[in-house]
Amino acid sequence: MAPIIKINVDGAWNKDTLEARTGCVIRDYRGHSLGGESDLSILSSSEETGAMAVLKGLNLAANFGHQNIMLESDAMSVVECITKKRKKASWKIFPIISAIWRKTHDFQYIHWNWVPRMANQAAHAAAKVANARVSNVRWMSQPPPSLVSVLSRDGLPCPHYLQA
C-alpha cells in the first residue's frame, strides 16, 4: 500500500452574511505540505460548511491523485454522519453527505478522524485565506505565506502505524 496522505479540513461560517470559508491542507506521512485549497461560497449553516469542507478535501485529494488518505475534521456531527452512515442527517447536508459517500469510491483506503479544533489549526488557517476578492486559492507544495508558520508548528506527522 502507498503511504497515507493526511488531509485536514475546516470550515468557518458567518450567520449574518452566509459566507462559508472552507480550507484543506494535504500533507505526506512526514508532515510535509503537498498542497491545499481555500474557498469562499454561500451556504446556509455551519454544519453544511463542515460537510462542504470534507467534500472539497476529498475532491482535492482525488485531483492530486492520492489513493490512501486519512481525513481529519473538527466537525463532529459531519464525521459521525459519514462514518456511521446516518440516514437522519440534517436535510440541508444530506446531499453533500451523499456526494461524500459517492466520492469515497475514488480511493483505495480512507480513515476518518474527528479531531479537536486545536489539532486542526492548519485547516482553520487555510479557511481564512479565502476572501471576497479571491474566492478560491489552491496551492501545491508551496503554501501561501500566511500559512507557513501555522503549518510548521501544527501537530505531528501521521502516526507511524498508518505509514506503509
DSSP file (Angstrom, degrees, kcal/mol; ACC not computed):
  #  RESIDUE AA STRUCTURE BP1 BP2  ACC     N-H-->O    O-->H-N    N-H-->O    O-->H-N    TCO  KAPPA ALPHA  PHI   PSI    X-CA   Y-CA   Z-CA
    1    1 A M              0   0    0      0, 0.0     3,-0.1     0, 0.0    67,-0.0   0.000 360.0 360.0 360.0 139.8    0.0    0.0    0.0
    2    2 A A        -     0   0    0      1,-0.2     3,-0.1   161,-0.0     0, 0.0  -0.302 360.0 -77.8 -67.5 158.2    1.2    3.5   -0.8
    3    3 A P        -     0   0    0      0, 0.0    65,-0.3     0, 0.0     2,-0.3  -0.179  52.1-102.2 -58.0 152.4    1.9    5.9    2.1
    4    4 A I        -     0   0    0    158,-0.5     2,-0.5    -3,-0.1    65,-0.2  -0.590  29.3-147.1 -76.9 135.2   -1.1    7.5    3.8
    5    5 A I  E     -a   69   0A   0     63,-2.7    65,-2.6    -2,-0.3     2,-0.5  -0.908  12.7-139.8-102.7 130.3   -1.8   11.1    2.9
    6    6 A K  E     -aB  70  27A   0     21,-2.6    21,-2.9    -2,-0.5     2,-0.5  -0.793  17.0-171.1 -96.8 129.2   -3.2   13.3    5.7
    7    7 A I  E     -aB  71  26A   0     63,-3.1    65,-3.3    -2,-0.5     2,-0.5  -0.978   3.2-167.3-120.7 120.8   -5.9   15.8    4.8
    8    8 A N  E     -aB  72  25A   0     17,-2.5    17,-2.3    -2,-0.5     2,-0.3  -0.925  11.8-175.9-105.2 132.6   -7.1   18.3    7.4
    9    9 A V  E     +aB  73  24A   0     63,-2.5    65,-0.6    -2,-0.5     2,-0.3  -0.929   7.1 168.9-127.3 152.0  -10.3   20.2    6.5
   10   10 A D  E     - B   0  23A   0     13,-2.2    13,-2.6    -2,-0.3     2,-0.3  -0.987  13.7-157.1-155.8 157.0  -12.2   23.0    8.3
   11   11 A G  E     - B   0  22A   0     -2,-0.3     2,-0.4    11,-0.2    11,-0.2  -0.986   2.0-162.6-137.2 149.5  -15.0   25.4    7.6
   12   12 A A  E     - B   0  21A   0      9,-2.7     9,-3.1    -2,-0.3     2,-0.4  -0.999  13.1-167.3-131.7 129.3  -16.0   28.8    9.1
   13   13 A W  E     - B   0  20A   0     -2,-0.4     2,-0.6     7,-0.2     7,-0.2  -0.949  13.5-151.5-124.3 137.2  -19.5   30.2    8.6
   14   14 A N     >  -     0   0    0      5,-2.2     4,-2.5    -2,-0.4     5,-0.4  -0.928   4.6-160.4-107.2 114.2  -20.9   33.7    9.2
   15   15 A K  T  4 S+     0   0    0     -2,-0.6    -1,-0.1     1,-0.2    31,-0.0   0.754  89.0  53.5 -68.1 -23.7  -24.6   33.6   10.0
   16   16 A D  T  4 S+     0   0    0      1,-0.1    -1,-0.2     3,-0.1    -2,-0.0   0.886 125.4  21.1 -77.6 -39.4  -25.1   37.3    9.1
   17   17 A T  T  4 S-     0   0    0      2,-0.1    -2,-0.2    -3,-0.1    -1,-0.1   0.568  94.2-131.8-103.8 -12.2  -23.6   37.1    5.6
   18   18 A L     <  +     0   0    0     -4,-2.5    25,-2.1     1,-0.3     2,-0.3   0.599  51.7 156.3  64.9  13.8  -24.0   33.4    5.0
   19   19 A E  E     - C   0  42A   0     -5,-0.4    -5,-2.2    23,-0.2     2,-0.5  -0.553  26.3-162.5 -71.7 130.0  -20.3   33.4    3.8
   20   20 A A  E     -BC  13  41A   0     21,-3.5    21,-2.4    -2,-0.3     2,-0.5  -0.967   4.1-167.0-117.0 120.7  -18.8   30.0    4.2
   21   21 A R  E     -BC  12  40A   0     -9,-3.1    -9,-2.7    -2,-0.5     2,-0.4  -0.933   8.6-174.0-108.3 124.8  -15.0   29.7    4.1
   22   22 A T  E     -BC  11  39A   0     17,-2.4    17,-2.5    -2,-0.5     2,-0.3  -0.893   2.8-178.1-117.8 149.8  -13.5   26.2    3.7
   23   23 A G  E     -BC  10  38A   0    -13,-2.6   -13,-2.2    -2,-0.4     2,-0.3  -0.999   6.4-176.1-145.6 145.4   -9.9   25.2    3.8
   24   24 A C  E     -BC   9  37A   0     13,-2.4    13,-2.2    -2,-0.3     2,-0.4  -0.998   6.6-163.7-141.9 147.0   -8.0   22.0    3.4
   25   25 A V  E     -BC   8  36A   0    -17,-2.3   -17,-2.5    -2,-0.3     2,-0.5  -0.997   7.8-156.9-129.4 130.5   -4.3   21.1    3.8
   26   26 A I  E     +BC   7  35A   0      9,-3.1     8,-3.5    -2,-0.4     9,-1.2  -0.933  17.7 172.8-112.5 129.2   -2.8   17.9    2.4
   27   27 A R  E     -BC   6  33A   0    -21,-2.9   -21,-2.6    -2,-0.5     6,-0.2  -0.942  28.2-120.0-132.6 154.3    0.4   16.5    3.9
   28   28 A D    >   -     0   0    0      4,-2.2     3,-2.1    -2,-0.3   130,-0.4  -0.249  47.6 -87.3 -81.5 179.5    2.5   13.4    3.5
   29   29 A Y  T 3  S+     0   0    0      1,-0.3   129,-0.1   -25,-0.2   -24,-0.1   0.642 129.1  56.5 -67.8 -12.7    3.2   11.0    6.3
   30   30 A R  T 3  S-     0   0    0    127,-0.2    -1,-0.3     2,-0.1     0, 0.0   0.495 120.8-107.0 -91.7  -5.2    6.2   13.0    7.4
   31   31 A G    <   +     0   0    0     -3,-2.1     2,-0.3     1,-0.3    -2,-0.1   0.480  69.9 146.3  94.3   3.6    4.1   16.2    7.7
   32   32 A H        -     0   0    0      1,-0.1    -4,-2.2     2,-0.0    -1,-0.3  -0.557  55.0-108.5 -77.5 136.9    5.4   17.9    4.6
   33   33 A S  E     +C   27   0A   0     -2,-0.3    -6,-0.3    -6,-0.2     3,-0.1  -0.434  36.6 174.1 -66.9 129.8    2.9   20.1    2.8
   34   34 A L  E     -     0   0A   0     -8,-3.5     2,-0.3     1,-0.4    -7,-0.2   0.514  60.2 -64.5-108.7 -13.6    1.7   18.6   -0.5
   35   35 A G  E     -C   26   0A   0     -9,-1.2    -9,-3.1   106,-0.2    -1,-0.4  -0.919  49.1-165.3 153.2-178.8   -1.0   21.2   -1.3
   36   36 A G  E     -CD  25 139A   0    103,-2.2   103,-2.3    -2,-0.3     2,-0.3  -0.983  10.0-133.2 179.2-178.5   -4.2   22.7   -0.2
   37   37 A E  E     -CD  24 138A   0    -13,-2.2   -13,-2.4    -2,-0.3     2,-0.4  -0.990   3.2-162.1-157.1 145.8   -7.1   24.9   -1.0
   38   38 A S  E     -CD  23 137A   0     99,-2.7    99,-2.6    -2,-0.3     2,-0.3  -0.982  19.4-179.5-126.7 142.7   -9.2   27.7    0.4
   39   39 A D  E     -CD  22 136A   0    -17,-2.5   -17,-2.4    -2,-0.4     2,-0.4  -0.991  18.7-152.7-145.6 150.4  -12.6   28.6   -0.9
   40   40 A L  E     +C   21   0A   0     95,-1.8     2,-0.3    -2,-0.3   -19,-0.2  -0.989  30.5 145.2-123.3 130.1  -15.4   31.1   -0.3
   41   41 A S  E     -C   20   0A   0    -21,-2.4   -21,-3.5    -2,-0.4     2,-0.5  -0.880  48.6 -98.1-148.7-179.2  -19.1   30.3   -1.0
   42   42 A I  E     +C   19   0A   0     -2,-0.3     2,-0.3   -23,-0.2   -23,-0.2  -0.950  47.5 160.7-110.5 120.6  -22.6   31.0    0.3
   43   43 A L        -     0   0    0    -25,-2.1     3,-0.1    -2,-0.5     6,-0.0  -0.852  41.6-124.7-134.9 170.6  -24.1   28.2    2.4
   44   44 A S  S    S+     0   0    0     -2,-0.3     2,-0.3     1,-0.1     3,-0.1   0.525  80.2  12.2-101.1  -5.7  -26.9   28.1    4.9
   45   45 A S     >  -     0   0    0    -27,-0.1     4,-1.8     1,-0.1    -1,-0.1  -0.993  67.1-111.2-161.9 165.1  -25.3   26.7    8.1
   46   46 A S  H  > S+     0   0    0     -2,-0.3     4,-2.4     2,-0.2     5,-0.2   0.863 118.2  54.4 -69.0 -34.9  -22.1   25.8    9.9
   47   47 A E  H  > S+     0   0    0      2,-0.2     4,-2.2     1,-0.2    -1,-0.2   0.911 107.9  49.0 -64.8 -41.8  -22.9   22.1    9.6
   48   48 A E  H  > S+     0   0    0      1,-0.2     4,-2.4     2,-0.2    -1,-0.2   0.884 110.3  52.4 -62.5 -38.5  -23.3   22.5    5.8
   49   49 A T  H  X S+     0   0    0     -4,-1.8     4,-2.1     2,-0.2    -2,-0.2   0.908 108.4  49.9 -64.2 -43.1  -20.0   24.3    5.7
   50   50 A G  H  X S+     0   0    0     -4,-2.4     4,-1.6     2,-0.2    -2,-0.2   0.903 112.1  47.4 -62.1 -41.8  -18.3   21.5    7.6
   51   51 A A  H  X S+     0   0    0     -4,-2.2     4,-2.2     1,-0.2    -2,-0.2   0.902 110.8  51.6 -66.0 -40.9  -19.7   18.9    5.2
   52   52 A M  H  X S+     0   0    0     -4,-2.4     4,-2.7     1,-0.2    -2,-0.2   0.872 105.7  55.9 -64.4 -36.2  -18.6   21.0    2.2
   53   53 A A  H  X S+     0   0    0     -4,-2.1     4,-2.2     2,-0.2    -1,-0.2   0.909 107.8  48.8 -61.2 -41.9  -15.1   21.3    3.6
   54   54 A V  H  X S+     0   0    0     -4,-1.6     4,-2.4     2,-0.2    -2,-0.2   0.938 112.1  48.1 -63.1 -46.7  -14.9   17.4    3.7
   55   55 A L  H  X S+     0   0    0     -4,-2.2     4,-2.6     1,-0.2    -2,-0.2   0.913 111.7  49.6 -61.6 -42.6  -16.2   17.1    0.1
   56   56 A K  H  X S+     0   0    0     -4,-2.7     4,-2.4     1,-0.2    -1,-0.2   0.882 109.7  52.3 -64.6 -37.4  -13.7   19.8   -1.1
   57   57 A G  H  X S+     0   0    0     -4,-2.2     4,-2.4    -5,-0.2    -2,-0.2   0.913 110.8  47.1 -63.6 -42.6  -10.9   17.9    0.7
   58   58 A L  H  X S+     0   0    0     -4,-2.4     4,-2.5     2,-0.2    -2,-0.2   0.918 112.1  50.3 -63.8 -43.5  -11.8   14.7   -1.0
   59   59 A N  H  X S+     0   0    0     -4,-2.6     4,-2.5     1,-0.2    -2,-0.2   0.912 111.3  48.5 -61.6 -42.4  -12.1   16.3   -4.4
   60   60 A L  H  X S+     0   0    0     -4,-2.4     4,-2.0     2,-0.2    -1,-0.2   0.926 111.0  49.7 -64.8 -44.5   -8.7   18.0   -4.0
   61   61 A A  H  <>S+     0   0    0     -4,-2.4     5,-2.4     1,-0.2     4,-0.5   0.905 112.7  47.8 -60.7 -41.5   -7.0   14.7   -2.9
   62   62 A A  H ><5S+     0   0    0     -4,-2.5     3,-1.1     1,-0.2    -1,-0.2   0.907 109.7  52.7 -65.8 -41.4   -8.6   12.9   -5.9
   63   63 A N  H 3<5S+     0   0    0     -4,-2.5    -1,-0.2     1,-0.3    -2,-0.2   0.846 109.0  50.1 -62.3 -33.5   -7.4   15.7   -8.2
   64   64 A F  T 3<5S-     0   0    0     -4,-2.0    -1,-0.3    -5,-0.2    -2,-0.2   0.551 118.5-115.8 -81.1  -7.9   -3.9   15.3   -6.9
   65   65 A G  T < 5 +     0   0    0     -3,-1.1     2,-0.2    -4,-0.5    -3,-0.2   0.666  57.8 157.0  85.3  17.5   -4.1   11.5   -7.5
   66   66 A H      < +     0   0    0     -5,-2.4    -1,-0.2    -6,-0.2     3,-0.1  -0.563  18.1 179.1 -78.7 140.5   -3.9   10.3   -3.9
   67   67 A Q        +     0   0    0     -2,-0.2    42,-1.9     1,-0.2    41,-1.8   0.676  66.1  51.1-112.4 -26.1   -5.3    6.9   -3.2
   68   68 A N  E    S+ e   0 109A   0    -65,-0.3   -63,-2.7    40,-0.2     2,-0.3  -0.952  73.0 166.2-122.4 112.6   -4.7    6.3    0.5
   69   69 A I  E     -ae   5 110A   0     40,-2.6    42,-1.9    -2,-0.5     2,-0.5  -0.903  35.7-154.9-132.8 153.7   -5.9    9.1    2.8
   70   70 A M  E     -ae   6 111A   0    -65,-2.6   -63,-3.1    -2,-0.3     2,-0.5  -0.993  24.5-160.2-118.9 118.3   -6.6    9.9    6.4
   71   71 A L  E     -ae   7 112A   0     40,-2.3    42,-2.1    -2,-0.5     2,-0.4  -0.889   6.0-168.0-106.2 127.5   -9.1   12.8    6.6
   72   72 A E  E     +ae   8 113A   0    -65,-3.3   -63,-2.5    -2,-0.5     2,-0.3  -0.935  11.9 164.9-117.7 137.0   -9.4   14.9    9.8
   73   73 A S  E     -ae   9 114A   0     40,-1.9    42,-2.1    -2,-0.4   -63,-0.1  -0.988  36.4-144.5-144.5 150.2  -12.1   17.4   10.6
   74   74 A D  S    S+     0   0    0    -65,-0.6     2,-1.3    -2,-0.3    43,-0.2   0.311  76.0 102.9 -96.3   9.1  -13.3   19.1   13.8
   75   75 A A     >  -     0   0    0      1,-0.2     4,-2.4   -25,-0.1     3,-0.4  -0.716  51.5-177.2 -90.4  87.7  -16.9   18.9   12.7
   76   76 A M  H  > S+     0   0    0     -2,-1.3     4,-2.6     1,-0.2     5,-0.2   0.880  76.9  51.8 -57.7 -44.8  -18.0   16.0   14.9
   77   77 A S  H  > S+     0   0    0      1,-0.2     4,-2.0     2,-0.2    -1,-0.2   0.866 111.6  48.3 -63.3 -35.0  -21.6   15.8   13.6
   78   78 A V  H  > S+     0   0    0     -3,-0.4     4,-2.2     2,-0.2    -1,-0.2   0.934 111.3  48.7 -69.9 -46.1  -20.4   15.6   10.0
   79   79 A V  H  X S+     0   0    0     -4,-2.4     4,-2.8     1,-0.2     5,-0.3   0.901 112.2  50.0 -61.1 -40.2  -17.7   12.9   10.7
   80   80 A E  H  X S+     0   0    0     -4,-2.6     4,-2.4    -5,-0.2     6,-0.4   0.903 108.5  51.9 -65.4 -40.4  -20.4   10.9   12.6
   81   81 A C  H  <>S+     0   0    0     -4,-2.0     5,-1.0    -5,-0.2     4,-0.4   0.909 115.0  43.3 -60.0 -41.4  -22.8   11.2    9.6
   82   82 A I  H ><5S+     0   0    0     -4,-2.2     3,-0.5     3,-0.2    -2,-0.2   0.949 119.5  39.3 -70.4 -50.2  -20.1   10.0    7.3
   83   83 A T  H 3<5S+     0   0    0     -4,-2.8    -2,-0.2     1,-0.2    -3,-0.2   0.816 121.7  40.7 -76.2 -30.6  -18.7    7.1    9.4
   84   84 A K  T 3<5S-     0   0    0     -4,-2.4    -1,-0.2    -5,-0.3     3,-0.2   0.391 101.2-128.7 -98.0   3.6  -22.0    5.8   10.8
   85   85 A K  T < 5 -     0   0    0     -3,-0.5     2,-0.4    -4,-0.4    -3,-0.2   0.891  35.1-168.3  50.2  43.8  -23.9    6.2    7.5
   86   86 A R    > < -     0   0    0     -5,-1.0     3,-0.5    -6,-0.4    -1,-0.2  -0.489  17.0-167.9 -66.5 120.9  -26.6    8.1    9.4
   87   87 A K  T 3  S+     0   0    0     -2,-0.4    -1,-0.2     1,-0.2    -2,-0.1   0.572  79.0  70.4 -84.6 -10.2  -29.6    8.5    7.2
   88   88 A K  T 3   +     0   0    0     -7,-0.0    -1,-0.2     6,-0.0     3,-0.1  -0.060  68.5 139.8-100.1  33.4  -31.1   11.0    9.6
   89   89 A A  S <  S-     0   0    0     -3,-0.5     5,-0.1     1,-0.2   -11,-0.0  -0.300  70.2 -73.8 -67.2 159.5  -28.7   13.8    8.8
   90   90 A S    >>  -     0   0    0      1,-0.2     4,-1.7     3,-0.1     3,-1.1  -0.278  42.3-125.1 -52.0 137.2  -30.0   17.3    8.5
   91   91 A W  T 34 S+     0   0    0      1,-0.3    -1,-0.2     2,-0.2    -2,-0.1   0.792 108.9  61.6 -60.1 -26.2  -31.8   17.6    5.2
   92   92 A K  T 34 S+     0   0    0      1,-0.2    -1,-0.3     2,-0.1     4,-0.2   0.833 113.9  32.0 -70.1 -31.3  -29.6   20.6    4.4
   93   93 A I  T X> S+     0   0    0     -3,-1.1     4,-2.8     1,-0.1     3,-0.5   0.602  93.9  90.5-101.5 -11.0  -26.4   18.5    4.5
   94   94 A F  H 3X S+     0   0    0     -4,-1.7     4,-2.7     1,-0.2     5,-0.2   0.880  86.2  52.2 -56.9 -41.1  -27.7   15.1    3.3
   95   95 A P  H 3> S+     0   0    0      0, 0.0     4,-1.8     0, 0.0    -1,-0.2   0.886 112.7  46.2 -61.6 -35.1  -27.0   15.9   -0.4
   96   96 A I  H <> S+     0   0    0     -3,-0.5     4,-2.2    -4,-0.2    -2,-0.2   0.914 111.8  50.4 -71.7 -42.2  -23.4   16.8    0.5
   97   97 A I  H  X S+     0   0    0     -4,-2.8     4,-2.5     1,-0.2    -1,-0.2   0.908 109.7  51.6 -60.9 -41.8  -23.0   13.7    2.7
   98   98 A S  H  X S+     0   0    0     -4,-2.7     4,-2.1    -5,-0.2    -1,-0.2   0.900 108.9  50.3 -61.3 -40.6  -24.4   11.6   -0.2
   99   99 A A  H  X S+     0   0    0     -4,-1.8     4,-2.3     2,-0.2    -1,-0.2   0.873 109.2  52.2 -65.0 -36.6  -21.8   13.2   -2.5
  100  100 A I  H  X S+     0   0    0     -4,-2.2     4,-1.6     2,-0.2    -2,-0.2   0.940 107.8  50.7 -63.5 -47.2  -19.1   12.3    0.0
  101  101 A W  H  < S+     0   0    0     -4,-2.5     4,-0.4     1,-0.2    -2,-0.2   0.903 112.5  47.2 -58.4 -41.3  -20.1    8.7    0.2
  102  102 A R  H >< S+     0   0    0     -4,-2.1     3,-1.4     1,-0.2    -1,-0.2   0.900 108.9  54.9 -65.4 -40.0  -20.0    8.5   -3.6
  103  103 A K  H >< S+     0   0    0     -4,-2.3     3,-2.2     1,-0.3    -1,-0.2   0.773  90.7  73.9 -66.6 -26.6  -16.6   10.2   -3.7
  104  104 A T  G >< S+     0   0    0     -4,-1.6     3,-1.6     1,-0.3    -1,-0.3   0.749  81.9  71.4 -61.0 -21.4  -15.1    7.6   -1.4
  105  105 A H  G <  S+     0   0    0     -3,-1.4    -1,-0.3    -4,-0.4    -2,-0.2   0.631  84.4  69.4 -69.8 -11.7  -15.1    5.1   -4.3
  106  106 A D  G <  S+     0   0    0     -3,-2.2     2,-0.3    -4,-0.1    -1,-0.3   0.534  95.1  67.9 -79.6  -6.0  -12.3    7.1   -5.8
  107  107 A F    <   -     0   0    0     -3,-1.6   -39,-0.2    -4,-0.2     3,-0.1  -0.831  66.5-148.6-119.5 152.4   -9.9    6.0   -3.1
  108  108 A Q  S    S+     0   0    0    -41,-1.8     2,-0.3    -2,-0.3   -40,-0.2   0.843  89.8  13.4 -80.6 -36.7   -8.3    2.6   -2.1
  109  109 A Y  E     +e   68   0A   0    -42,-1.9   -40,-2.6     2,-0.0     2,-0.4  -0.997  62.1 179.2-145.6 134.2   -8.2    3.5    1.6
  110  110 A I  E     -e   69   0A   0     -2,-0.3     2,-0.5   -42,-0.2   -40,-0.2  -0.996   6.7-169.8-135.6 131.1   -9.8    6.2    3.8
  111  111 A H  E     -e   70   0A   0    -42,-1.9   -40,-2.3    -2,-0.4     2,-0.3  -0.989  15.7-151.5-116.4 122.6   -9.5    6.6    7.5
  112  112 A W  E     -e   71   0A   0     -2,-0.5     2,-0.4   -42,-0.2   -40,-0.2  -0.740  17.0-179.4 -94.5 140.8  -11.9    9.2    9.0
  113  113 A N  E     -e   72   0A   0    -42,-2.1   -40,-1.9    -2,-0.3     2,-0.4  -0.968  22.0-149.2-145.9 125.1  -10.9   11.0   12.1
  114  114 A W  E     -e   73   0A   0     -2,-0.4   -40,-0.2   -42,-0.2   -42,-0.0  -0.784  25.8-177.4 -85.2 136.3  -12.6   13.7   14.3
  115  115 A V        -     0   0    0    -42,-2.1   -39,-0.1    -2,-0.4     5,-0.0  -0.965  29.7-104.4-130.9 150.1  -10.0   16.0   15.9
  116  116 A P    >   -     0   0    0      0, 0.0     3,-1.9     0, 0.0     4,-0.3  -0.348  40.0-104.9 -68.1 157.4  -10.5   18.9   18.3
  117  117 A R  G >  S+     0   0    0      1,-0.3     3,-2.0     2,-0.2     7,-0.2   0.844 119.4  61.8 -52.5 -38.6  -10.1   22.4   16.9
  118  118 A M  G >  S+     0   0    0      1,-0.3     3,-0.5     2,-0.2    -1,-0.3   0.775 103.7  49.7 -62.2 -25.2   -6.7   22.8   18.4
  119  119 A A  G <  S+     0   0    0     -3,-1.9    -1,-0.3     1,-0.2    -2,-0.2   0.356 108.2  56.0 -91.7   5.3   -5.4   19.9   16.4
  120  120 A N  G <>  +     0   0    0     -3,-2.0     4,-1.9    -4,-0.3    -1,-0.2  -0.027  64.5 124.0-125.7  29.1   -6.9   21.3   13.2
  121  121 A Q  H <>  +     0   0    0     -3,-0.5     4,-2.7     1,-0.2     5,-0.2   0.826  69.3  57.6 -65.0 -34.5   -5.2   24.8   13.1
  122  122 A A  H  > S+     0   0    0      2,-0.2     4,-2.1     1,-0.2    -1,-0.2   0.934 110.3  43.2 -64.6 -44.6   -3.6   24.4    9.7
  123  123 A A  H  > S+     0   0    0      2,-0.2     4,-2.1     1,-0.2  -113,-0.3   0.877 112.9  53.5 -67.8 -36.2   -7.0   23.8    8.0
  124  124 A H  H  X S+     0   0    0     -4,-1.9     4,-1.1     1,-0.2    -2,-0.2   0.923 110.4  46.7 -62.7 -43.8   -8.6   26.6   10.1
  125  125 A A  H  X S+     0   0    0     -4,-2.7     4,-0.7     1,-0.2     3,-0.2   0.875 109.3  55.2 -65.2 -37.0   -5.9   29.0    8.9
  126  126 A A  H >X S+     0   0    0     -4,-2.1     3,-1.0     1,-0.2     4,-0.7   0.884 102.7  55.9 -63.9 -37.9   -6.4   27.8    5.3
  127  127 A A  H >< S+     0   0    0     -4,-2.1     3,-0.6     1,-0.2    -1,-0.2   0.843 102.5  57.0 -62.8 -32.0  -10.1   28.6    5.5
  128  128 A K  H 3< S+     0   0    0     -4,-1.1    -1,-0.2    -3,-0.2    -2,-0.2   0.694  90.6  73.2 -71.9 -18.8   -9.2   32.2    6.5
  129  129 A V  H << S+     0   0    0     -3,-1.0    -1,-0.2    -4,-0.7    -2,-0.2   0.873  79.4  85.5 -65.1 -36.5   -7.1   32.6    3.3
  130  130 A A    <<  +     0   0    0     -4,-0.7     2,-0.3    -3,-0.6     5,-0.2  -0.423  59.8 166.1 -65.8 137.0  -10.3   32.8    1.1
  131  131 A N        -     0   0    0      3,-1.8   -91,-0.1    -2,-0.1     3,-0.1  -0.883  51.4 -88.6-143.9 177.8  -11.7   36.3    1.0
  132  132 A A  S    S+     0   0    0     -2,-0.3     3,-0.3     1,-0.2    -2,-0.0   0.778 122.6  48.0 -63.6 -28.2  -14.2   38.3   -1.1
  133  133 A R  S    S+     0   0    0      1,-0.3     2,-0.5     2,-0.1    -1,-0.2   0.873 123.1  29.5 -81.4 -37.3  -11.7   39.4   -3.7
  134  134 A V        +     0   0    0     -5,-0.1    -3,-1.8     1,-0.1    -1,-0.3  -0.891  69.0 179.8-124.5  98.2  -10.2   35.9   -4.3
  135  135 A S        +     0   0    0     -2,-0.5   -95,-1.8    -3,-0.3     2,-0.4   0.746  68.8  36.3 -77.5 -22.9  -12.8   33.3   -3.6
  136  136 A N  E     +D   39   0A   0    -97,-0.2     2,-0.4    -7,-0.1   -97,-0.2  -0.987  59.6 177.4-135.9 127.0  -10.6   30.2   -4.4
  137  137 A V  E     +D   38   0A   0    -99,-2.6   -99,-2.7    -2,-0.4     2,-0.4  -0.993   6.8 178.6-127.4 123.2   -6.9   29.7   -3.7
  138  138 A R  E     +D   37   0A   0     -2,-0.4     2,-0.3  -101,-0.2  -101,-0.2  -0.974   2.7 178.7-124.8 140.2   -5.2   26.4   -4.5
  139  139 A W  E     -D   36   0A   0   -103,-2.3  -103,-2.2    -2,-0.4  -105,-0.1  -0.961  18.4-151.5-137.4 156.5   -1.6   25.6   -4.0
  140  140 A M  S    S-     0   0    0     -2,-0.3    -1,-0.1     2,-0.3   -76,-0.0   0.436  77.0 -29.3 -94.2-123.0    0.7   22.6   -4.5
  141  141 A S  S    S+     0   0    0      1,-0.1  -106,-0.2  -107,-0.1  -108,-0.1   0.749 125.5  71.4 -73.1 -23.3    3.7   22.2   -2.3
  142  142 A Q  S    S-     0   0    0   -108,-0.1    -2,-0.3     0, 0.0    -1,-0.1  -0.808  74.4-157.7 -98.9 102.1    4.3   25.9   -1.6
  143  143 A P        -     0   0    0      0, 0.0     5,-0.1     0, 0.0    -2,-0.1  -0.275  33.9 -81.8 -73.1 162.7    1.6   27.2    0.7
  144  144 A P    >>  -     0   0    0      0, 0.0     3,-2.3     0, 0.0     4,-0.7  -0.312  44.9-111.1 -58.1 148.0    0.6   30.9    0.9
  145  145 A P  H >> S+     0   0    0      0, 0.0     3,-0.8     0, 0.0     4,-0.5   0.814 115.6  63.9 -53.4 -33.8    2.9   32.9    3.2
  146  146 A S  H 34 S+     0   0    0      1,-0.2     4,-0.3     2,-0.1     3,-0.0   0.668 105.2  46.4 -67.5 -14.3    0.2   33.4    5.8
  147  147 A L  H <> S+     0   0    0     -3,-2.3     4,-2.5     2,-0.1     5,-0.3   0.591  86.7  87.7-100.8 -12.8    0.1   29.6    6.3
  148  148 A V  H <X S+     0   0    0     -3,-0.8     4,-1.9    -4,-0.7    -2,-0.1   0.902  90.1  45.6 -58.0 -46.3    3.8   28.8    6.6
  149  149 A S  H  X S+     0   0    0     -4,-0.5     4,-1.2     1,-0.2    -1,-0.2   0.909 114.5  46.8 -68.2 -40.6    4.1   29.5   10.4
  150  150 A V  H  > S+     0   0    0     -4,-0.3     4,-1.3     1,-0.2     3,-0.2   0.881 112.3  51.2 -69.7 -35.7    1.0   27.5   11.4
  151  151 A L  H  < S+     0   0    0     -4,-2.5    -1,-0.2     1,-0.2    -2,-0.2   0.879 108.0  52.7 -65.7 -36.5    2.0   24.6    9.1
  152  152 A S  H  < S+     0   0    0     -4,-1.9    -1,-0.2    -5,-0.3    -2,-0.2   0.761 120.4  31.6 -72.9 -23.8    5.4   24.5   10.7
  153  153 A R  H  < S+     0   0    0     -4,-1.2     2,-0.8    -3,-0.2    -1,-0.2   0.475  91.6 110.3-110.0  -3.2    4.1   24.3   14.3
  154  154 A D  S  < S-     0   0    0     -4,-1.3   -35,-0.1    -5,-0.1    -4,-0.0  -0.644  82.3 -63.8 -83.6 106.9    0.8   22.4   13.7
  155  155 A G        -     0   0    0     -2,-0.8   -35,-0.0   -33,-0.0   -36,-0.0   0.205  67.1 -65.4  60.4-171.8    0.8   18.9   15.1
  156  156 A L        -     0   0    0      1,-0.2  -125,-0.1    -3,-0.0  -126,-0.0  -0.686  54.8 -88.3-110.9 164.5    2.9   15.9   14.2
  157  157 A P        -     0   0    0      0, 0.0    -1,-0.2     0, 0.0  -127,-0.2  -0.063  69.6 -59.9 -61.1 175.3    3.1   13.8   11.0
  158  158 A C  S    S-     0   0    0   -130,-0.4     5,-0.1  -154,-0.1  -152,-0.0  -0.219  71.4 -88.1 -54.2 147.7    0.7   10.9   10.6
  159  159 A P    >   -     0   0    0      0, 0.0     3,-1.8     0, 0.0     4,-0.3  -0.271  36.4-117.4 -57.7 147.5    1.1    8.2   13.2
  160  160 A H  G >  S+     0   0    0      1,-0.3     3,-1.3     2,-0.2    -2,-0.1   0.790 110.8  64.9 -60.2 -29.4    3.7    5.6   12.3
  161  161 A Y  G 3  S+     0   0    0      1,-0.3    -1,-0.3     3,-0.1    -3,-0.0   0.661  99.0  54.3 -71.2 -13.4    1.2    2.8   12.3
  162  162 A L  G <  S+     0   0    0     -3,-1.8  -158,-0.5  -133,-0.1    -1,-0.3   0.476  87.6 100.7 -94.9  -3.3   -0.5    4.4    9.3
  163  163 A Q    <         0   0    0     -3,-1.3  -161,-0.0    -4,-0.3    -3,-0.0  -0.537 360.0 360.0 -80.5 147.9    2.7    4.6    7.2
  164  164 A A              0   0    0     -2,-0.2    -1,-0.1  -160,-0.1    -3,-0.1   0.474 360.0 360.0 -77.7 360.0    3.2    2.0    4.5
